[in-house]
């Protein structure tokens, strides 16, 4: 764990070269008064700089050396003496810590280089060392020492410049900033392309399902099962997708080359009667030839000739024998008449066949019966995996370990095709369930592909489980990442973050932007109408979310640690905090234009910030209703958005900052139907809470909002999506699918015990054509009525606007300090109030100058600049 920074930090010693780099731009702090008289408009630092520049030129001109050809050096002792003299003339013995000049530098210099006499002894005239190698070595060491000192000073002066670049704003200036933001939001909304999601659910849930069946004698029980269950299978698929799906079925039956007919085919049809009639004509022939392999490749070739139409396309293969060719089975050559690949009468090989299937966007599902098809499954899987598909073998496949790591660790769709091998076994009772599961999995991946123009599907950072790095807080940097995107390579940070080392964060930025007060329950005491909560007000209008101007001096790592299609994520920290953050900023390369990222503005980030604040308001009430089940509480990270004010190349760049989440990143559900049903998460409290929370948001808002796409570390979520019934709410968000998003959620949602405990009445049947009307819970606890939701068990948020962690009221520590009364702090933020104190010099007009001490952490947590005057004179 990183050690706290020292309470009163002394800056490094100043040399002439570094002091001369301080900006001379006038700032509000640069007007100086002494003895009741205005001293000029330049700041003390700038005045000191101008004096030192003159003395530096004089000193350097007189200290050149001719014997070594080395330019004159302004030695450490000269720098100290010059600074001490000028400081005493200009500012006296002022001491400022943290991000201001230390005007007692000799003390620090002596601490690291010995006493004054020792320092003076090191300043021997350079001209006398021409013939002495020992003196030459000492001179080189002095040069190295000076370079190190100047580098430290350069860092210190950068802090000065950043503080000068972020002047304190008056209330009037803050009002202008907010008015400008409102205009930008209106302009961005007006210019945003209008997109309709109507019919999206029906489009991606309509399915082409082809049954590929081995019709030799051993397969007779499975053919009979398919005949009897085909209607229920198709009905289950249609019912799963809320009676909105159009399901077409086709059948390919095959034997070996010597059989007549060797292939039987029914093209796609919506008629269940036609499918059943065709299955009745299939004859499970007793003829098996003189080998064990069958004409699988010929059957796949026929399947490609079908009239594929819908976006979701599935080949469901039921077989107990492998294809011909020794690369696709483990049989001896005696049991395969055509052991050499391509030696069959039709001359087919499996790689071109599978490439055509991939090009046609066909998902492949094999229902495994015996181990004889294991090598075929492995070889087919490898072809699908090379194309970026989501692949998985049955655990009973003998090559399961060889194909390890091909499945996403959290089971989520990745936008590619799906390859699945499922265990059917020697009985056919599970046929219907496996077919429905295979189809619904394929639909999820088709949904990802179809929604790519909306940029609506996001995935967790990392690839396979073996490649995953436990760095989270990435979230939406992965927009559209499911499909390959051509763009220049971005070099990523490979090393672990050095949180305790400020110098490791090699980019210092001055940013100004906006934040939303996460203490949503604070407004409950402001005399709202009885029965109206802050959540109700936030659902009513965005204008009920309090936005404030927020300034920050930010340190970030220049090299990002993760990338998405639109944004980059970098490690970051701040000047007066030990808290860890992630900065997300839009890419600037020219390849982004087709993504629309070049049109992304601060208004887009502000809308994301508002939607995340609404999610936190939902979470506050959700946690309050489950106050006696803390293991099922959830939280959302707070996001603030900024525009860089740095004078260098970063000026105008938009970015957002949020707390860094360390740990295993899990996606609990998606914004297009995905629900995590991994076996290891079946009883996980956070997964149960996430599924119930999404349902709760729909019920609590009476069908106006649904928060989904929940992902994060443990119970802390980041980058959620919000579907809205009103097309004008969160209209800039690419993840908002409107009412179609409601259907995606309920198609895959299964109510758990938390849904029942909250008495949630809404269900999937409300979206079926012949379903019931919308039904919701009749009432919810209201503020001011003495219930536990707003009593001693009330849920509050940490007052740090960069933290905002949800807490129980009795857990939060209320500050009694007169400078910030009534603020509530979590256990991580509370100690930092006193760990980052800063000493400043107050120099009021006509009065004696004096020091005062303030908490740098407090002002940083509120997005305010540290005051230049003590509380008495700041008024």
N, C-alpha and C positions, 0 to 999 in steps of 0.2 A: 504493500500500500504506500502511496506517495506520502512523503513527509510534509507536514504543513510548512509553508514558507514563513520565514521569520517575521515577527510582528512589525518591527520598524526596520525596513531594509535601507541600507546605505548604498547609494549609487557608487559606481566605480570612479576613480579619479579622472578629471577632465584634462585633456591636453588641448593645445591651441587648435590643432587640425580638426578635432572633433567638435569643439565648441563653435568653430566657424561654420559648421554645417547646419546649425540650428536655423530654422526658417525665421525670416524677419517680418513675415506677414503680421499685421496688427491683429490682435485678438482681444476679446473682452477683458482678458487678464493682463493685458500688456500696459495698461495705464497705471503708473506708479506714483504714489504720493509719499513725500517725506517732509517732516517738520511743517506740515500744513500747506505745502506748496507742490503743485503738480510738476512732476519731474520729466514729462514728455510722453509721447504716444508709443515709444518703443518699450518693450518689456525689459525686465531686468536681465534676462538671458541674452537678449539681442544687444543690449548696451554693453554687457560684459564681453560679448563676442567681438564687437567693434574695437574695444580697447586691446583685446588680446591679439587681434589681427595685426595691429600696428606694431606691438612689441614682438610678435613672432617674426615679422619681416626683418626687424632690426637685429634680432638675435640670430636668425638664420644667416644673414649676410656676414656676420662676424665670426661664424663658427665653421667655415668651410675648411677642408683639408686638401693639401696639395700632394702629400706623399702617397696617399692611397687613391686619390681621385674620387673620394666619396663626398657627396654633398654635405653641407652643414646639417647638423642634427639638433633639433630642439630637444634637449635631454629631459629625462623625467624630473630631475631636480629643478631645471629651469621652468618646466611646465607647472610644477607644484608652486614654486615661488611666485611665478606670474599670476597664477590663479588665486593664490592666497592674497596677494597684494590687491588685485582687482576686486576680489570678493569683499575685502574689508572696506574698500572705497565705496562700493556700490550697494551691497546688501547686508553688510555686517556678517554675523555668524549664523545666518539662517540655515536650518537643517530641514530637509524635506525627504521623505522616504517614498518607496514605491516608484512612481513614474515621474518624479521631479528631481531637479539637480541637487546633489549633495554639495554644500558649500563649506565643508570641512574635510577636503579630500586628503590632506596630509596625514590625517589619522589613519585612513584606510591604507594609504600608500605605505606608511610605516609598518602597518600590520603585516603587509605582504613582502616588503623589501628591507626591513630593518629600520634602525633609527636614522635621524637626519644626517649624522656624520657618515654612516655607512652609505647612504644614498649619495652624499656629496663626493665620497671617495670614488664612486663609479663614474664620475663625470670628468675624468682626466682628459685633457686636450687630445683630440684625435691625431694632431700633427706629430705627437711624440711617440707614436706606436708603429712607425713605418718599418722599423727593423726588428720589432719584437713580435714573434708569433703568438706569444701569450697575450699580449695586449690586443693583437688582432682578433683572437678568439673572444676576449671580453667584449670587444666592440660589436662583433657579430651577435653575441648574446644580448647586448643592449638593444640592438636593432630588432631582434625577435621579440624581446619583452615589449618594446614600443608598439610593434605591430599588434600583439595580443591586447595591449591596453587600448589602443585605438579602436580595435574591433569591439571591445566591450563598450567603449564610449559611443560608438556609432549606434549600438543597440539602445543605449540610454537616451541618446538624442532623438532616436526614432519615436520613443515614447513621448518625449516632449512635443514633437511635431504632431503626433496623433491627437494628443490632448488639445493642442491648439487648433486642429482641424475639426474638432467636434465641440463648438461653443454651446453653452447652455441656451436653451430656447425659452423665450417668454411664452406666456399663455396665448398671446395673440399669434405668435409664430406657429405654435402647435396647432392652433385652430386652422391656420392657413394650410398646414401640411395635411390635416385631415380632410379639409375641403378639396384640396387637390387630389387626394386619394379617391374621394367619392366621384370626382369627375373622371378619373382614369378608369374606375370600375365601370361606370356607365358607358364610357367609350368602348372599352373592351367587350362589354356585353353586347352593345349595338353592332360591333364589327365581327363578332363571333359568327361563324357559319352556322346556319340553322340545320340541324340534323334530326331526322325523325327515326325513332326506334320502333315505330308501330310495325307489328308483324314479325319482329326479330325473333321472338321465342318460337313461334311456329316454324319459321324458316330453318333454324338450326336444329330443331328437334324432329324434323321430318327425316325419315330414315330409309335407306335402301339396304335390305338385309338378304344376303345370299347364303343359302344352306349348301355347303359342299360336303357330300356324303359318300363314303365308301359303301358300295352296295353289294359287296361279296357276302357269302353266307354268314360269316361270323358277326356281321353288322345287323342282322335281322331284328334283334330286340330294340336297337336304337332307331331303326326306321319305323318300327311300330310305335315307339314312344313319340317320335316326331309327328307321326300322323295324328295321334290322339291329343297332343299338346300344342299343335301349331296354332289353333284358335286362341287358346288361353295365353300362349306366349305373346302373340300379337296384341291381344286385348290388354295384357299387363303392361306392355310397352306404351300403348296409347294412354292407358290410365295413369301411368307414371308421369307422363308429360301433360297431365291435366286435360286430356281429350283434345289437345291442340295439334298433336303430331299426325302427319300423313305417313303411314308405314306401308312400304311396298316390299314384297317378298319374291325371291327367285330360288330355283333349285337346280343344282348340277349333281347328278349321280354318276359314279364312275366305277369301272372295274379295271381289268388289265387288257393288254393289247389284243389277246386272242379271243376275248369275249365278244358276243354280238347281241345287242349293241354295247360297245365299250363305254360310251358316254351318252347320258340322257339329260335333256335340258329344258327347263321352263323359264322363260324370261320374266322380268319384273311385272307384278300385278298387285293391285290392292285387294283382289278378291280372295278371301280366305278359302272359299269353296273351291276355287281353281287350284290352289296350292294343295289342299287335302286330296283332291281328285288325282293330281299328278303323283303325289306320294303313294297313292294306292296302286298306281301302275308300275312302280319300281319293284323289280323282282330281285330279291336277295339270292343271287345265283349260287348254286352249289359248285359251279365250275371255278376252280382257283388256279388253274394252270399248273405248271411244274416248278414254280418259284413262289416266293412269299411277297415280293415287292409288287406295287400296283402303279397304275398310270396317273400318279398325282399331278405331274407337270402338265399332262394333256388336259386334265380337269381344270387346273388354274388358267390355262390358255383359253378354255371355253368361257370361264367366268369373266375374263377380261372382255369378251365379246358381248356381254350383256349390256343393256341400255341403262347405264348408270345415270342418275339424274340429281338426286338430293345431295346436300352438303355432307351429311353423315353417311358413310358407305362402309359396310362391314361384310367380310367373308367369314362365316362361321364354319370351321372345318371339323368334321366328326370322322375320325379314322382310327384304325388299330394297326395299320401296316404302312411302311415308309415308301417313298418313291424309289425308282430305279437309280442306280449310280452309287458306287461305293463311298462317295463323299457325303451321302445323305443317310447312311445307315451303318450298323455295325455287323451286318450279316456277312457270311462267307460268300465267295463268288458263286458257289454252287446253288445258293438260294436266291440269286439274282441273275436272270437271263441277260440283262444288259448292265453289267457292272461298270463299264467305262462311261463316264459322263458324255452325253450327246450321242450315244450309240443306239438309242431307241428309234423306232421307225420314223417318228416325227422329228427327230434330231434336236429336240429341245434340251436346254440346260436351265438350271434354276436361277442363276444370276440375272439374265435378261428378263425372265418372267417376273421376278420380284421387283426389278427396276421399273417395269411397266406398271405394276401394282402401286408402287410408290408415286409414280408420276400421275396416276389416276386418283390418288389420295384415298386409297382403300385401306382400311384398318383390318388387321388379320387376327383372328382368335381361333386357337386350336383347343378343342376339348380332348384332353389326353385320356386314353383308355389303357394302353400298355406301354411298357418301356421301349418297344420296338421303334417308336417315333421320336425318341429323345434326340438323336443326332440331327434329324431333319429339323426339329424345333430349334436346336442351337444354331444351325447354319442359317435358317430363315431369320432368326433373331439378329444375328450379326449384320445382315443386310439392312434390316430396319433400323438397327442402332446406328449404323454409319450415316443414315439420313436424319439423325436427330430425333428419332421416335422414342416414345415412352414404352420401354420394353420390360417384360418380366416373364421368367419361366416358372413352372410349377416347382414347388420345393421337393417334390418327389422325382423330378427329372434328374438323372444321374449326372448331368452337366450343369446343375444349378450353381454350384460354387464357381465353375469356370465363367459363368455369365454374370457373376456377382457385380453389384454396383450399377446395374443398368436401369434400375427403377428409381424414381425420385424418392428421397427419404421420407417425405411427408405424404406421398401418394397423390399429389396434386397434378392436374394436367399441365403439360408444358407447351401446348399449342402445336406440337407435331402430331404424327400419327400414333396409333396405339398398336403394340404387339403384345398379346397375352396368351399364355398357356395356362389353362385352368384344369383342375383334376375332376374328370367325370367318373373315372373308375369303371368297375365291372357292372355297376348298376346304372339305371338311367333316371333315378328319382330326382336327381339334382339338375336335370337338363334344363327345365324351365327357368330356375333361379339363375343358372350360369349364363343362359342366353340373355336374360334381362340385364344382369350386371355388366356383361360385355358390351351391350348396346349403350347403356347409360354412360359407361366410361368413354366410349367412342364419341358420344354426343358432347361430353365436356370438352374434349380436345377440339372437336369441330367448332364449338362455341368460341374457343380461344382464337382460332384462325379467322372466323367470320367477324369477330369484334376487333380485329387488329386495326382497321381504319379508325375506330373510336379510341384506340389506345387504352382500352378499358381493362385489360387483364394485367395484373402485376404479379410478380413472383418473388419469393424470398431470395436473399443473396446466396450465391454459391451454386454449385452444380450438383453432382451426385454427393451422396453422403461421405464418400471417401475424399472428396475435394473440398468439403465444406469447411470454412473458417468461422470460428465463433465470434465474428464481428457482425453486430447487428446494427439496427438503426438505419438500414439502407432503404428498405421498403420500396417507395415509388421511384427510386432511381432505376428500377428495373422495368419501367413501362415498356410494353411491346417487346420485351426481351425474349419472349418465347419463340419467336421466329428469327432466323438469321438476318442480321442487318449489316450491310456493307458500310464500314466506316474506318477511318484511319485508326490504327492501333493506339491505345492510350496506355502509357506505362503506369502500372499500378504499384502501390507501396507493398513491399513484401515483408518488411520487418514489423515487429510488434510495436505498438505505440509507446513512446516514452513519456508517460503522463507527468512524471515528476521533473522533467527537464524542459524548461521553457524554450531553451535554445533549439530544441529539436523541431519545434513548430516554427518553420522558417519563413512564414509569410504573416506580416502584421497588417491588419486592415482597420480602417475607421469606417463603421457602417452606421446607417440610420434607417430605421424602418418602423414597423408597427407590431404590436402584440395585443392579444386579447386577455383581459383579466380572467385567470382561471378560477378565481375564488367566486364561483357562480352562486354560492349560497349567501355570500355577503350581502347581496342586494335584497335578501328576503326580509330584512328588517327595515326596508325603506318605505313601508306603508303601502305596499301593493294591495290591490283589491283582494278581499278574502277569497281563498280558493284559487288564486292565480299564482303559480310558481314561476321561478326564473326559467325553468325548462319550457313552460308554456309560452312565455314571452319570447324566448329564443326561437321556438318553432314558428311563432307568429310572423316574425320579421328579422332580417339581418341587422336592422338598425337598433335592435334591442341588445346587441352584443357590443359591449364597451371596448372600443379600440383606442389605444393610446400610442403616442409617438415613443419610440424606443431607440436609444443610441447605445453603441457598444464599441469598445476597443477589443478586437478579436485577433487571436493568434490561431493560425491553421497550418496544417502540413500542406506544402505546395503540391506534393504528389498524392493523388487520390488513392484510396484503398479499395474502392469498388466503383463500378460504372454500370449505367443502364443505357437504354437507347437514347434518352434525352438528357440525363443528368449525371453528374459525378459526385461521389461522396468522399469527404476528407475528414480526418481527425482534427479536432479543434479544442481549444481551451480559451479562457478569458484571463484578464490581468489579475483579478482579485477573487479568484475562486479555485478550489480543487475539483470542481465538478467537471465531468467529461462530456464532450459534445461531438455531434456530427454536423458538418456543413454540407449542404447539397446545393449545387449550382448548375445552371444549364450549360451544356456544351456550347462551344463557340466555333467548332469546325464547320466547314461549308457543307458537309454531308447531311446536316440536320434539316435542311429546308423541306424535304419531303415528309418529315415528321411533324412539321408545324411548330417546332421548338423555337424557330426564329421569331415567331409571333408571340411567344410567351413573355409576359410582362409581370411587373410587380402585382398587378391586379389579379393574375392567376394564382400567385402565391397567397395573396390575402384571402381569396375565396377558399383555398385549401385550408388556410388557418381558421377561417370561420366554421367550416364544416367539421374540423377536428374539435373545435371548442364546443360545438353542438353535441358531438359524440361524448365529450367529457361530462356535459350536463346530463345526458342520458345515464352515464355511468354513475354519477353521484346519486341519482334516484334509485337506480338498480341496486347499488350497494346498500343503500339505506333500507330498501325492502328486504334485503337478505342480510340484515345486520348481524344475525346470529349464525351466519354461515360465512365467516371471513375467507375460508378457502375458495369460495366461489365469487369473491369480489374481483373486479377488473379495473383497469385504469388505462388512460391514453396519455402518451407523451405530449407535452406542450410544444407547439411550433411557433416560432416568430420568423418574420420575413424582413429582409433588408435590401437596401440598395447601397452599394459601396460608394463612399465619398472620397476614397483615396485619390491623391493627385496623380498617381502613376497609372499604369495600363488597366488597372482593375476598376477604374471609375465608371459608375453606371451599371455595373454587373449586378444582377439580381440573384439572391441566394436566400436560403432558409437555414435555420439552426434548430436543433432539437437534441435532447439528452441522448447520449450514447448508451446502447443496450448491449451488455456483454452476456453471452450465453448462447444456447441453442435456439435458433430462430425457427418458429413453427408457424405454418399457415393453417388456420383453423377452418375458415370457409372462404369462399370467393364471391365476387360480385356477379358471377354468371353461373351459379348452380352448384359449385363444388362445396362439399362438406367433408371434412377430414374424418374418415371412419377407420383409421389405422387401429389394429388390434391393441397396440401398446398405449393408445390414447383413449380407449373406450371408457376407462374409469378415471381419466385425468380431470381434476377439478377445473382447470383452466379451459380445457376443450369443452366440457359440459357447460361452463358459464358462457363461453363465446357463442355457442349455438343458441342457448336460451336468450342471451342478450340481444342478438339480431332479431329474434322473434318478438322480444319485449319492445324494441324500438318501434316496430310496426304497430303493435297493439296499443302502446302508450300514445302514439301520435294519431291513432284512429285511421290508419292507412295512408298517412301523408308522407311518412319517412320510413326508410329501412336502412339501418347501418349494417354493413357486411364487409367482406374482404378483410376479415379480422386476422391479423398476423402479428407476431411479436415474440418476446421472450417471457415465458411464464404468463403471468396475468397482465403484463404491461403491453399494450397494443400500440401499433404505429401504422400510419398511412391507411386508414379505413376508407371505404367508399360509402357514399350516401345516395341511395335512390330516392327520388322525390316525385310525388304526384303532380306537383306544380312544375311545369316545364321551365319556368323562369327562375326557380330557386336552384342555385349552384349550377347554372347553365354553362359556365366555363369549364366545369369538370368533365374530363373525358371518361370518368368511371361511372357517371350517373346515367343509368339506363332507364330511368323513369319507371312507369308501371310494368314494363316488360321485366325489369329487374326483380319486381315482387314475385312474378311467376317463376323466374329462375330459382329464387331462394326456396319457395315452398315446394317446388318439384323435388328437391333433394333434402329438405329438412324433415327430421323426425323429432317430434317433441320428446323431451326427457323429463325427469322428475322436477327440474327447476321450472320448466314451462307450466307444469301442473300446479306447482306450489304457488306460482304467481297468478294462477287462475286465468291463463291466456286462452281465449276462445277462438281466435282466428285460426284458419287452417287452409290446406290446399284445396279443399272442396269448394271454397268460395270463388275459385278462379275457373272452375269447370263450367262448360256451357250450360249444363243442367244442374249446376250446383246451387247451394243455398246463398242467401244474401250475406253481405258483410256483417259479421258479428264480432263485437269487441266487449271487453270487460267494461262494466257500467261505470265504475267510479275508481278514483285513485286518492291516496292521502293528500290533503291540501295543507298549505302552510297556515300557521296561526290558529290551528284547531287543537293544539295540545297533544298531537300524536307523537310517537317516537321518531318519526321521520324528521321532525324539526325540533326535537327535544334534546335531551342530553346525549342521545345516540346519534345525533346529526352528523352528517358527513361534510367535511370542509376540505379546502385545498391549501397547500403551502403557499405563502405569500410571495415567494420567489417566482417572478414571472417567467423565468427560464426553467423552472422546476414544476410547480403546480401539482405536485403529487396529491392524490386523494387520501385523506386521513379521517379517522374518527375524531370528533371534536375533543374527546378526553385524551387522545394521543398527541394532538398538536400542542406545542408550547406557545402560549401567547406572550409576546414581548411586553415587558413593562418599562422598557427604556423610554425616556421622555422624547427622544428623537424619532422614534417610530412606534408609538403606542398602538396596541390592538392588532398588530400583525401576527400571523400564525406561521410557525415554522416546523418543518419535518426534522427528524433526527439527523439528517445529513447536512441541512442548511444551517441549523441553529449554531453549531460550534464555529462556523465560518464567519459569523457576525463579528466575533472578537479576534479572529485569527488574521484578519487583513485590515488592521487599523492603519490609517495614514495620518501623518503629522503635517499640517499645513501652517503657513504664516499668514495671519490676518493683519492687514496694514490699513486701518480705517483713516479717513481724513481727519486730521487734527488730533489724532490719538496715538498712544504708544503702540507699536507693533507687538503682537503676541502670537504665541503658537496655540493651535487647537487640534484636537484629535477626532477623526471621524472613521466610521466603518466603510472602507472601500467596497466591501462585499454588499452592504445594504444598498448603496446607491447604484451599484452595478445590477443588482437583482431587480431594481425598479426601472432600469434603463435610463438613469439620470447621471449627469456629470457630477463628479465630486465637487462640492461647493468651494469657492475661493475665499469665502469669508466665514467666520465663526457664526453659530446660530444667532448670537446677539446682534451682530452687524449685518447679517445676511438679509434681514427684513427691509 
